[in-house]
Amino acid sequence: MDEKKFSFTTEEVAEFFKEINLEALVNSLRLSIDDEKNPRPENTGQGKGN
């Protein structure tokens, strides 16, 4: 099997992680908005014996 080596600049790696972090932030905000619109029992203190 022919191995290929990859080489990335610091800027390319930083840009990649910035995009990943932005996606995670957007997903987190979407979940928060969804929870405010439709609270799940475990987030309202009404579930799991509380």
mmCIF file of the N, C-alpha and C atoms, coordinates in Angstrom:
data_MODEL
# 
_entry.id   MODEL 
# 
loop_
_atom_site.group_PDB 
_atom_site.id 
_atom_site.type_symbol 
_atom_site.label_atom_id 
_atom_site.label_alt_id 
_atom_site.label_comp_id 
_atom_site.label_asym_id 
_atom_site.label_entity_id 
_atom_site.label_seq_id 
_atom_site.pdbx_PDB_ins_code 
_atom_site.Cartn_x 
_atom_site.Cartn_y 
_atom_site.Cartn_z 
_atom_site.occupancy 
_atom_site.B_iso_or_equiv 
_atom_site.pdbx_formal_charge 
_atom_site.auth_seq_id 
_atom_site.auth_comp_id 
_atom_site.auth_asym_id 
_atom_site.auth_atom_id 
_atom_site.pdbx_PDB_model_num 
ATOM 1   N N  . MET A 1 1  ? 0.843   -1.184 0.000  1.00 0.00 ? 1  MET A N  1 
ATOM 2   C CA . MET A 1 1  ? 0.000   0.000  0.000  1.00 0.00 ? 1  MET A CA 1 
ATOM 3   C C  . MET A 1 1  ? 0.889   1.248  0.000  1.00 0.00 ? 1  MET A C  1 
ATOM 4   N N  . ASP A 1 2  ? 0.555   2.161  -0.859 1.00 0.00 ? 2  ASP A N  1 
ATOM 5   C CA . ASP A 1 2  ? 1.346   3.389  -0.995 1.00 0.00 ? 2  ASP A CA 1 
ATOM 6   C C  . ASP A 1 2  ? 0.837   4.435  -0.005 1.00 0.00 ? 2  ASP A C  1 
ATOM 7   N N  . GLU A 1 3  ? 1.684   4.780  0.972  1.00 0.00 ? 3  GLU A N  1 
ATOM 8   C CA . GLU A 1 3  ? 1.295   5.789  1.959  1.00 0.00 ? 3  GLU A CA 1 
ATOM 9   C C  . GLU A 1 3  ? 1.506   7.180  1.401  1.00 0.00 ? 3  GLU A C  1 
ATOM 10  N N  . LYS A 1 4  ? 0.512   8.041  1.626  1.00 0.00 ? 4  LYS A N  1 
ATOM 11  C CA . LYS A 1 4  ? 0.647   9.432  1.210  1.00 0.00 ? 4  LYS A CA 1 
ATOM 12  C C  . LYS A 1 4  ? 0.829   10.284 2.451  1.00 0.00 ? 4  LYS A C  1 
ATOM 13  N N  . LYS A 1 5  ? 1.742   11.196 2.372  1.00 0.00 ? 5  LYS A N  1 
ATOM 14  C CA . LYS A 1 5  ? 1.997   12.107 3.492  1.00 0.00 ? 5  LYS A CA 1 
ATOM 15  C C  . LYS A 1 5  ? 1.207   13.397 3.257  1.00 0.00 ? 5  LYS A C  1 
ATOM 16  N N  . PHE A 1 6  ? 0.668   13.921 4.336  1.00 0.00 ? 6  PHE A N  1 
ATOM 17  C CA . PHE A 1 6  ? -0.072  15.169 4.251  1.00 0.00 ? 6  PHE A CA 1 
ATOM 18  C C  . PHE A 1 6  ? 0.713   16.262 4.962  1.00 0.00 ? 6  PHE A C  1 
ATOM 19  N N  . SER A 1 7  ? 0.640   17.433 4.408  1.00 0.00 ? 7  SER A N  1 
ATOM 20  C CA . SER A 1 7  ? 1.323   18.565 5.014  1.00 0.00 ? 7  SER A CA 1 
ATOM 21  C C  . SER A 1 7  ? 0.371   19.758 5.023  1.00 0.00 ? 7  SER A C  1 
ATOM 22  N N  . PHE A 1 8  ? 0.150   20.305 6.219  1.00 0.00 ? 8  PHE A N  1 
ATOM 23  C CA . PHE A 1 8  ? -0.743  21.442 6.361  1.00 0.00 ? 8  PHE A CA 1 
ATOM 24  C C  . PHE A 1 8  ? -0.010  22.573 7.069  1.00 0.00 ? 8  PHE A C  1 
ATOM 25  N N  . THR A 1 9  ? -0.333  23.794 6.673  1.00 0.00 ? 9  THR A N  1 
ATOM 26  C CA . THR A 1 9  ? 0.239   24.944 7.363  1.00 0.00 ? 9  THR A CA 1 
ATOM 27  C C  . THR A 1 9  ? -0.534  25.182 8.657  1.00 0.00 ? 9  THR A C  1 
ATOM 28  N N  . THR A 1 10 ? 0.055   25.940 9.549  1.00 0.00 ? 10 THR A N  1 
ATOM 29  C CA . THR A 1 10 ? -0.617  26.291 10.800 1.00 0.00 ? 10 THR A CA 1 
ATOM 30  C C  . THR A 1 10 ? -1.925  27.016 10.510 1.00 0.00 ? 10 THR A C  1 
ATOM 31  N N  . GLU A 1 11 ? -1.920  27.869 9.512  1.00 0.00 ? 11 GLU A N  1 
ATOM 32  C CA . GLU A 1 11 ? -3.124  28.621 9.157  1.00 0.00 ? 11 GLU A CA 1 
ATOM 33  C C  . GLU A 1 11 ? -4.232  27.692 8.673  1.00 0.00 ? 11 GLU A C  1 
ATOM 34  N N  . GLU A 1 12 ? -3.877  26.680 7.873  1.00 0.00 ? 12 GLU A N  1 
ATOM 35  C CA . GLU A 1 12 ? -4.881  25.731 7.383  1.00 0.00 ? 12 GLU A CA 1 
ATOM 36  C C  . GLU A 1 12 ? -5.493  24.934 8.528  1.00 0.00 ? 12 GLU A C  1 
ATOM 37  N N  . VAL A 1 13 ? -4.662  24.523 9.460  1.00 0.00 ? 13 VAL A N  1 
ATOM 38  C CA . VAL A 1 13 ? -5.155  23.773 10.619 1.00 0.00 ? 13 VAL A CA 1 
ATOM 39  C C  . VAL A 1 13 ? -6.052  24.669 11.474 1.00 0.00 ? 13 VAL A C  1 
ATOM 40  N N  . ALA A 1 14 ? -5.638  25.909 11.690 1.00 0.00 ? 14 ALA A N  1 
ATOM 41  C CA . ALA A 1 14 ? -6.433  26.851 12.483 1.00 0.00 ? 14 ALA A CA 1 
ATOM 42  C C  . ALA A 1 14 ? -7.789  27.095 11.826 1.00 0.00 ? 14 ALA A C  1 
ATOM 43  N N  . GLU A 1 15 ? -7.807  27.256 10.526 1.00 0.00 ? 15 GLU A N  1 
ATOM 44  C CA . GLU A 1 15 ? -9.059  27.482 9.797  1.00 0.00 ? 15 GLU A CA 1 
ATOM 45  C C  . GLU A 1 15 ? -9.982  26.273 9.922  1.00 0.00 ? 15 GLU A C  1 
ATOM 46  N N  . PHE A 1 16 ? -9.408  25.089 9.813  1.00 0.00 ? 16 PHE A N  1 
ATOM 47  C CA . PHE A 1 16 ? -10.184 23.857 9.947  1.00 0.00 ? 16 PHE A CA 1 
ATOM 48  C C  . PHE A 1 16 ? -10.859 23.796 11.317 1.00 0.00 ? 16 PHE A C  1 
ATOM 49  N N  . PHE A 1 17 ? -10.090 24.039 12.385 1.00 0.00 ? 17 PHE A N  1 
ATOM 50  C CA . PHE A 1 17 ? -10.661 23.959 13.725 1.00 0.00 ? 17 PHE A CA 1 
ATOM 51  C C  . PHE A 1 17 ? -11.638 25.091 13.995 1.00 0.00 ? 17 PHE A C  1 
ATOM 52  N N  . LYS A 1 18 ? -11.410 26.249 13.379 1.00 0.00 ? 18 LYS A N  1 
ATOM 53  C CA . LYS A 1 18 ? -12.354 27.352 13.535 1.00 0.00 ? 18 LYS A CA 1 
ATOM 54  C C  . LYS A 1 18 ? -13.707 26.954 12.944 1.00 0.00 ? 18 LYS A C  1 
ATOM 55  N N  . GLU A 1 19 ? -13.686 26.301 11.778 1.00 0.00 ? 19 GLU A N  1 
ATOM 56  C CA . GLU A 1 19 ? -14.929 25.842 11.154 1.00 0.00 ? 19 GLU A CA 1 
ATOM 57  C C  . GLU A 1 19 ? -15.618 24.796 12.021 1.00 0.00 ? 19 GLU A C  1 
ATOM 58  N N  . ILE A 1 20 ? -14.846 23.870 12.571 1.00 0.00 ? 20 ILE A N  1 
ATOM 59  C CA . ILE A 1 20 ? -15.408 22.834 13.436 1.00 0.00 ? 20 ILE A CA 1 
ATOM 60  C C  . ILE A 1 20 ? -16.049 23.481 14.667 1.00 0.00 ? 20 ILE A C  1 
ATOM 61  N N  . ASN A 1 21 ? -15.364 24.441 15.274 1.00 0.00 ? 21 ASN A N  1 
ATOM 62  C CA . ASN A 1 21 ? -15.896 25.113 16.461 1.00 0.00 ? 21 ASN A CA 1 
ATOM 63  C C  . ASN A 1 21 ? -17.163 25.895 16.134 1.00 0.00 ? 21 ASN A C  1 
ATOM 64  N N  . LEU A 1 22 ? -17.208 26.531 14.955 1.00 0.00 ? 22 LEU A N  1 
ATOM 65  C CA . LEU A 1 22 ? -18.411 27.264 14.563 1.00 0.00 ? 22 LEU A CA 1 
ATOM 66  C C  . LEU A 1 22 ? -19.583 26.312 14.379 1.00 0.00 ? 22 LEU A C  1 
ATOM 67  N N  . GLU A 1 23 ? -19.333 25.153 13.766 1.00 0.00 ? 23 GLU A N  1 
ATOM 68  C CA . GLU A 1 23 ? -20.398 24.165 13.591 1.00 0.00 ? 23 GLU A CA 1 
ATOM 69  C C  . GLU A 1 23 ? -20.907 23.685 14.943 1.00 0.00 ? 23 GLU A C  1 
ATOM 70  N N  . ALA A 1 24 ? -19.994 23.436 15.872 1.00 0.00 ? 24 ALA A N  1 
ATOM 71  C CA . ALA A 1 24 ? -20.387 22.984 17.207 1.00 0.00 ? 24 ALA A CA 1 
ATOM 72  C C  . ALA A 1 24 ? -21.207 24.060 17.919 1.00 0.00 ? 24 ALA A C  1 
ATOM 73  N N  . LEU A 1 25 ? -20.806 25.317 17.774 1.00 0.00 ? 25 LEU A N  1 
ATOM 74  C CA . LEU A 1 25 ? -21.536 26.418 18.395 1.00 0.00 ? 25 LEU A CA 1 
ATOM 75  C C  . LEU A 1 25 ? -22.948 26.521 17.823 1.00 0.00 ? 25 LEU A C  1 
ATOM 76  N N  . VAL A 1 26 ? -23.063 26.441 16.507 1.00 0.00 ? 26 VAL A N  1 
ATOM 77  C CA . VAL A 1 26 ? -24.376 26.515 15.862 1.00 0.00 ? 26 VAL A CA 1 
ATOM 78  C C  . VAL A 1 26 ? -25.262 25.367 16.333 1.00 0.00 ? 26 VAL A C  1 
ATOM 79  N N  . ASN A 1 27 ? -24.709 24.162 16.376 1.00 0.00 ? 27 ASN A N  1 
ATOM 80  C CA . ASN A 1 27 ? -25.497 23.011 16.827 1.00 0.00 ? 27 ASN A CA 1 
ATOM 81  C C  . ASN A 1 27 ? -25.933 23.178 18.277 1.00 0.00 ? 27 ASN A C  1 
ATOM 82  N N  . SER A 1 28 ? -25.049 23.682 19.116 1.00 0.00 ? 28 SER A N  1 
ATOM 83  C CA . SER A 1 28 ? -25.378 23.906 20.520 1.00 0.00 ? 28 SER A CA 1 
ATOM 84  C C  . SER A 1 28 ? -26.496 24.940 20.656 1.00 0.00 ? 28 SER A C  1 
ATOM 85  N N  . LEU A 1 29 ? -26.406 26.008 19.884 1.00 0.00 ? 29 LEU A N  1 
ATOM 86  C CA . LEU A 1 29 ? -27.451 27.031 19.931 1.00 0.00 ? 29 LEU A CA 1 
ATOM 87  C C  . LEU A 1 29 ? -28.784 26.479 19.443 1.00 0.00 ? 29 LEU A C  1 
ATOM 88  N N  . ARG A 1 30 ? -28.740 25.653 18.397 1.00 0.00 ? 30 ARG A N  1 
ATOM 89  C CA . ARG A 1 30 ? -29.977 25.040 17.901 1.00 0.00 ? 30 ARG A CA 1 
ATOM 90  C C  . ARG A 1 30 ? -30.626 24.178 18.974 1.00 0.00 ? 30 ARG A C  1 
ATOM 91  N N  . LEU A 1 31 ? -29.812 23.386 19.679 1.00 0.00 ? 31 LEU A N  1 
ATOM 92  C CA . LEU A 1 31 ? -30.348 22.541 20.748 1.00 0.00 ? 31 LEU A CA 1 
ATOM 93  C C  . LEU A 1 31 ? -30.950 23.392 21.856 1.00 0.00 ? 31 LEU A C  1 
ATOM 94  N N  . SER A 1 32 ? -30.286 24.489 22.201 1.00 0.00 ? 32 SER A N  1 
ATOM 95  C CA . SER A 1 32 ? -30.800 25.375 23.249 1.00 0.00 ? 32 SER A CA 1 
ATOM 96  C C  . SER A 1 32 ? -32.134 25.987 22.840 1.00 0.00 ? 32 SER A C  1 
ATOM 97  N N  . ILE A 1 33 ? -32.223 26.417 21.601 1.00 0.00 ? 33 ILE A N  1 
ATOM 98  C CA . ILE A 1 33 ? -33.472 27.009 21.101 1.00 0.00 ? 33 ILE A CA 1 
ATOM 99  C C  . ILE A 1 33 ? -34.576 25.961 21.094 1.00 0.00 ? 33 ILE A C  1 
ATOM 100 N N  . ASP A 1 34 ? -34.260 24.760 20.628 1.00 0.00 ? 34 ASP A N  1 
ATOM 101 C CA . ASP A 1 34 ? -35.249 23.678 20.617 1.00 0.00 ? 34 ASP A CA 1 
ATOM 102 C C  . ASP A 1 34 ? -35.735 23.373 22.023 1.00 0.00 ? 34 ASP A C  1 
ATOM 103 N N  . ASP A 1 35 ? -34.818 23.360 23.001 1.00 0.00 ? 35 ASP A N  1 
ATOM 104 C CA . ASP A 1 35 ? -35.190 23.081 24.390 1.00 0.00 ? 35 ASP A CA 1 
ATOM 105 C C  . ASP A 1 35 ? -36.094 24.175 24.958 1.00 0.00 ? 35 ASP A C  1 
ATOM 106 N N  . GLU A 1 36 ? -35.864 25.411 24.546 1.00 0.00 ? 36 GLU A N  1 
ATOM 107 C CA . GLU A 1 36 ? -36.722 26.490 25.034 1.00 0.00 ? 36 GLU A CA 1 
ATOM 108 C C  . GLU A 1 36 ? -38.118 26.380 24.441 1.00 0.00 ? 36 GLU A C  1 
ATOM 109 N N  . LYS A 1 37 ? -38.197 25.964 23.173 1.00 0.00 ? 37 LYS A N  1 
ATOM 110 C CA . LYS A 1 37 ? -39.497 25.819 22.517 1.00 0.00 ? 37 LYS A CA 1 
ATOM 111 C C  . LYS A 1 37 ? -40.233 24.585 23.027 1.00 0.00 ? 37 LYS A C  1 
ATOM 112 N N  . ASN A 1 38 ? -39.506 23.488 23.211 1.00 0.00 ? 38 ASN A N  1 
ATOM 113 C CA . ASN A 1 38 ? -40.085 22.208 23.633 1.00 0.00 ? 38 ASN A CA 1 
ATOM 114 C C  . ASN A 1 38 ? -39.218 21.600 24.721 1.00 0.00 ? 38 ASN A C  1 
ATOM 115 N N  . PRO A 1 39 ? -39.389 22.041 25.971 1.00 0.00 ? 39 PRO A N  1 
ATOM 116 C CA . PRO A 1 39 ? -38.524 21.528 27.046 1.00 0.00 ? 39 PRO A CA 1 
ATOM 117 C C  . PRO A 1 39 ? -38.671 20.016 27.215 1.00 0.00 ? 39 PRO A C  1 
ATOM 118 N N  . ARG A 1 40 ? -37.555 19.359 27.380 1.00 0.00 ? 40 ARG A N  1 
ATOM 119 C CA . ARG A 1 40 ? -37.555 17.923 27.654 1.00 0.00 ? 40 ARG A CA 1 
ATOM 120 C C  . ARG A 1 40 ? -37.703 17.734 29.157 1.00 0.00 ? 40 ARG A C  1 
ATOM 121 N N  . PRO A 1 41 ? -38.352 16.639 29.596 1.00 0.00 ? 41 PRO A N  1 
ATOM 122 C CA . PRO A 1 41 ? -38.568 16.438 31.046 1.00 0.00 ? 41 PRO A CA 1 
ATOM 123 C C  . PRO A 1 41 ? -37.283 16.486 31.864 1.00 0.00 ? 41 PRO A C  1 
ATOM 124 N N  . GLU A 1 42 ? -36.182 15.956 31.330 1.00 0.00 ? 42 GLU A N  1 
ATOM 125 C CA . GLU A 1 42 ? -34.940 15.944 32.111 1.00 0.00 ? 42 GLU A CA 1 
ATOM 126 C C  . GLU A 1 42 ? -34.352 17.342 32.289 1.00 0.00 ? 42 GLU A C  1 
ATOM 127 N N  . ASN A 1 43 ? -34.829 18.316 31.500 1.00 0.00 ? 43 ASN A N  1 
ATOM 128 C CA . ASN A 1 43 ? -34.315 19.684 31.617 1.00 0.00 ? 43 ASN A CA 1 
ATOM 129 C C  . ASN A 1 43 ? -35.245 20.599 32.411 1.00 0.00 ? 43 ASN A C  1 
ATOM 130 N N  . THR A 1 44 ? -36.387 20.072 32.850 1.00 0.00 ? 44 THR A N  1 
ATOM 131 C CA . THR A 1 44 ? -37.348 20.917 33.560 1.00 0.00 ? 44 THR A CA 1 
ATOM 132 C C  . THR A 1 44 ? -37.400 20.609 35.045 1.00 0.00 ? 44 THR A C  1 
ATOM 133 N N  . GLY A 1 45 ? -36.641 19.607 35.490 1.00 0.00 ? 45 GLY A N  1 
ATOM 134 C CA . GLY A 1 45 ? -36.682 19.209 36.884 1.00 0.00 ? 45 GLY A CA 1 
ATOM 135 C C  . GLY A 1 45 ? -37.875 18.318 37.192 1.00 0.00 ? 45 GLY A C  1 
ATOM 136 N N  . GLN A 1 46 ? -38.611 17.881 36.159 1.00 0.00 ? 46 GLN A N  1 
ATOM 137 C CA . GLN A 1 46 ? -39.806 17.072 36.357 1.00 0.00 ? 46 GLN A CA 1 
ATOM 138 C C  . GLN A 1 46 ? -39.558 15.596 36.077 1.00 0.00 ? 46 GLN A C  1 
ATOM 139 N N  . GLY A 1 47 ? -38.363 15.262 35.696 1.00 0.00 ? 47 GLY A N  1 
ATOM 140 C CA . GLY A 1 47 ? -38.079 13.868 35.371 1.00 0.00 ? 47 GLY A CA 1 
ATOM 141 C C  . GLY A 1 47 ? -37.095 13.252 36.337 1.00 0.00 ? 47 GLY A C  1 
ATOM 142 N N  . LYS A 1 48 ? -36.957 11.955 36.269 1.00 0.00 ? 48 LYS A N  1 
ATOM 143 C CA . LYS A 1 48 ? -35.945 11.192 37.005 1.00 0.00 ? 48 LYS A CA 1 
ATOM 144 C C  . LYS A 1 48 ? -36.015 11.417 38.510 1.00 0.00 ? 48 LYS A C  1 
ATOM 145 N N  . GLY A 1 49 ? -37.215 11.450 39.065 1.00 0.00 ? 49 GLY A N  1 
ATOM 146 C CA . GLY A 1 49 ? -37.372 11.486 40.511 1.00 0.00 ? 49 GLY A CA 1 
ATOM 147 C C  . GLY A 1 49 ? -37.014 12.788 41.191 1.00 0.00 ? 49 GLY A C  1 
ATOM 148 N N  . ASN A 1 50 ? -36.969 13.890 40.465 1.00 0.00 ? 50 ASN A N  1 
ATOM 149 C CA . ASN A 1 50 ? -36.639 15.176 41.102 1.00 0.00 ? 50 ASN A CA 1 
ATOM 150 C C  . ASN A 1 50 ? -37.859 15.784 41.725 1.00 0.00 ? 50 ASN A C  1 
# 
